Amino acid sequence: MTNVAGKAYAMNVVTPSSPKLTWLNRLFFMAARGLPERLAGLLGLSLIHFARWVIIKPKDWPDLGQGPQNLQNDYVLFCSNFNGTWDQYIDAFSDGIPSGLDLFWFSATKYPLSIPVTPFKDYITHNQIGTDYYYNATPGAAQRDIKGALKVYDALLHLETIYAEESPEVFARSFREAMSRVQGCLGDVGFGPVASLSTERADLNRNIYVANDA
């Protein structure tokens, strides 16, 4: 499962799209960038690190020695990184911006709409491409873990100043107040929920090589 690194999952979906309609998709993408409030349901999801849609024309496919491609369609490439399981992510997308998803995949061939979610999941599964190599700088930490760690770090710097300048009584009071503020930020880093039995087996096998290298 090279899609998974600790708590993070990398998704790549490639969908054939009608060249007669992809120009409309470009307009939708431009409108989304100009009106980010329309994506509030997506931007508010803390499990998402990154999400991007790209239109690939037939002439844009790289030639790695296979020769030029004879393609009849444009393709929409969707790339995303997120925390949690595959199902949680698709459910959050479908609930958060269903109309936005339908616009972003407007030109996609046989796109079933994002609601109901079961045909949408089937469509994503059919068009998803496995990630050959996935590097994550902080694999054991989710987005919330990193934001929480930064809040704890700032609180410690503030306590360091108080410790150097104030009395023990003032420091003790400040410490208790700081702990009350950041106690919800003391997360547990490591592997996230098991996305599948294949993921769990891959993690166990990977640990053998990590232990040998150490």
C-alpha positions in Angstrom: 0.0 0.0 0.0 2.3 2.8 -1.2 -0.7 5.1 -1.0 -0.3 5.2 2.8 2.4 6.9 4.9 1.7 6.8 8.6 -1.5 8.7 9.1 -1.6 10.1 5.6 -3.1 8.8 2.3 -2.2 9.9 -1.2 -4.9 9.7 -3.8 -4.6 10.0 -7.6 -7.6 9.8 -9.9 -7.5 10.0 -13.7 -10.8 10.4 -15.5 -11.3 10.6 -19.3 -13.1 13.8 -20.3 -14.7 15.0 -23.5 -12.5 17.6 -25.3 -15.7 19.4 -26.2 -16.5 20.1 -22.5 -13.1 20.5 -20.7 -13.0 24.2 -21.6 -16.0 24.6 -19.4 -14.1 22.8 -16.6 -11.3 25.4 -17.0 -13.9 28.1 -16.4 -15.2 26.3 -13.3 -11.6 26.0 -11.9 -11.0 29.7 -12.5 -14.2 30.6 -10.8 -13.4 28.4 -7.8 -10.0 30.2 -7.4 -11.7 33.6 -7.7 -14.5 32.7 -5.3 -12.9 30.5 -2.6 -15.9 31.0 -0.3 -17.7 28.6 -2.6 -15.4 25.9 -1.3 -15.9 26.6 2.4 -17.3 23.1 2.9 -14.0 21.7 1.6 -11.6 24.2 3.1 -13.1 23.6 6.6 -12.1 19.9 6.5 -9.0 19.6 8.6 -8.3 16.1 7.4 -7.3 17.4 4.0 -3.7 18.4 3.4 -4.0 19.2 -0.3 -6.4 18.7 -3.3 -5.9 19.7 -6.9 -7.6 19.1 -10.3 -5.5 19.4 -13.5 -6.7 19.0 -17.1 -4.2 17.1 -19.3 -4.5 17.5 -23.1 -3.4 14.6 -25.3 -0.4 16.6 -26.4 0.7 17.1 -22.8 1.3 13.4 -22.0 5.0 12.8 -21.5 6.9 10.6 -23.9 9.1 8.2 -21.8 10.1 6.1 -24.8 6.8 4.7 -25.6 6.2 7.1 -28.5 3.4 9.6 -29.0 0.0 8.7 -27.6 -3.1 8.4 -29.9 -5.8 9.6 -27.4 -9.3 10.7 -28.2 -10.0 12.3 -24.8 -8.6 14.9 -22.5 -8.0 13.7 -18.9 -8.7 15.3 -15.5 -6.1 14.4 -12.9 -7.1 14.7 -9.3 -4.4 14.6 -6.7 -5.0 14.8 -2.9 -3.3 14.0 0.4 -5.4 13.5 3.5 -5.7 11.9 7.0 -8.0 9.1 7.9 -9.4 6.3 5.7 -10.4 6.3 2.1 -14.1 6.0 3.0 -14.0 8.9 5.5 -12.4 11.1 2.9 -14.9 10.3 0.1 -17.8 10.7 2.5 -16.5 14.1 3.7 -16.1 15.3 0.1 -19.5 14.2 -0.9 -21.1 15.8 2.2 -19.0 19.0 2.1 -19.2 20.2 -1.5 -21.4 17.9 -3.5 -22.3 20.6 -6.1 -18.7 21.6 -6.3 -17.6 18.1 -7.1 -20.2 17.8 -9.8 -18.8 20.9 -11.4 -15.2 19.9 -11.1 -15.9 16.5 -12.8 -18.5 18.1 -15.1 -16.8 16.8 -18.3 -15.8 13.4 -16.9 -17.0 10.4 -18.9 -19.8 8.5 -17.2 -19.5 10.6 -14.0 -22.4 9.5 -11.8 -22.7 12.7 -9.6 -21.4 12.8 -6.0 -24.8 12.0 -4.4 -25.7 9.2 -3.8 -22.3 8.3 -2.5 -22.1 4.6 -3.4 -21.9 5.1 -7.3 -19.5 8.0 -6.7 -17.2 5.7 -4.6 -17.4 3.1 -7.3 -16.4 5.7 -9.9 -13.4 6.8 -7.9 -12.3 3.3 -7.3 -12.5 2.4 -11.0 -10.4 5.5 -12.0 -7.9 5.6 -9.1 -4.2 5.1 -9.9 -1.9 3.5 -7.2 0.9 5.7 -6.0 4.3 4.2 -7.0 6.2 6.3 -4.5 4.9 8.5 -1.7 7.1 10.6 0.6 5.7 12.3 3.7 7.9 14.5 5.9 5.8 13.8 9.0 4.1 10.4 8.4 3.2 9.9 12.0 1.4 13.2 12.4 -2.0 14.4 11.0 -2.7 18.0 10.1 -4.2 18.6 13.5 -1.2 17.0 15.3 1.1 19.5 13.5 -1.1 22.5 14.3 -1.4 21.3 17.9 2.4 20.9 18.2 2.9 24.4 17.0 0.6 25.7 19.7 2.4 23.7 22.4 5.7 25.0 21.2 4.5 28.6 21.4 3.2 28.0 24.9 6.5 26.5 26.0 8.4 29.5 24.7 6.1 31.8 26.7 6.6 29.7 29.8 10.4 29.8 29.4 10.2 33.6 29.5 8.0 33.5 32.7 10.3 31.0 34.4 13.3 33.3 33.8 11.6 36.5 34.9 8.9 35.7 37.4 8.5 34.0 40.8 7.8 30.2 41.2 4.2 31.0 42.2 3.6 33.1 39.1 5.2 30.4 36.9 3.1 27.6 38.5 -0.1 29.6 37.8 1.0 30.3 34.3 1.9 26.6 33.7 -1.6 25.5 34.8 -3.2 28.1 32.6 -1.1 27.0 29.6 -1.8 23.3 30.2 -5.6 24.1 30.2 -5.2 25.9 26.8 -3.1 23.3 25.1 -4.2 20.0 26.7 -6.3 19.2 23.6 -3.2 19.6 21.4 -1.2 16.8 23.1 -2.1 14.2 20.4 -0.6 10.8 19.8 1.6 10.5 16.7 2.0 7.2 14.9 -0.1 5.1 12.5 -3.6 6.1 11.9 -6.7 3.9 11.6 -6.1 0.8 9.5 -7.5 1.5 6.1 -7.5 -2.1 5.1 -6.0 -5.5 6.0 -3.5 -5.0 3.1 -2.4 -1.7 4.7 -1.9 -3.4 8.1 0.2 -6.2 6.5 2.3 -3.7 4.6 3.0 -1.8 7.8 4.1 -5.0 9.5 6.4 -6.0 6.7 7.8 -2.5 6.4 8.7 -2.5 10.1 11.1 -5.5 9.6 13.1 -3.5 7.1 13.1 -0.4 9.2 14.4 -2.4 12.2 17.2 -4.0 10.1 18.3 -0.6 8.8 18.4 0.8 12.3 
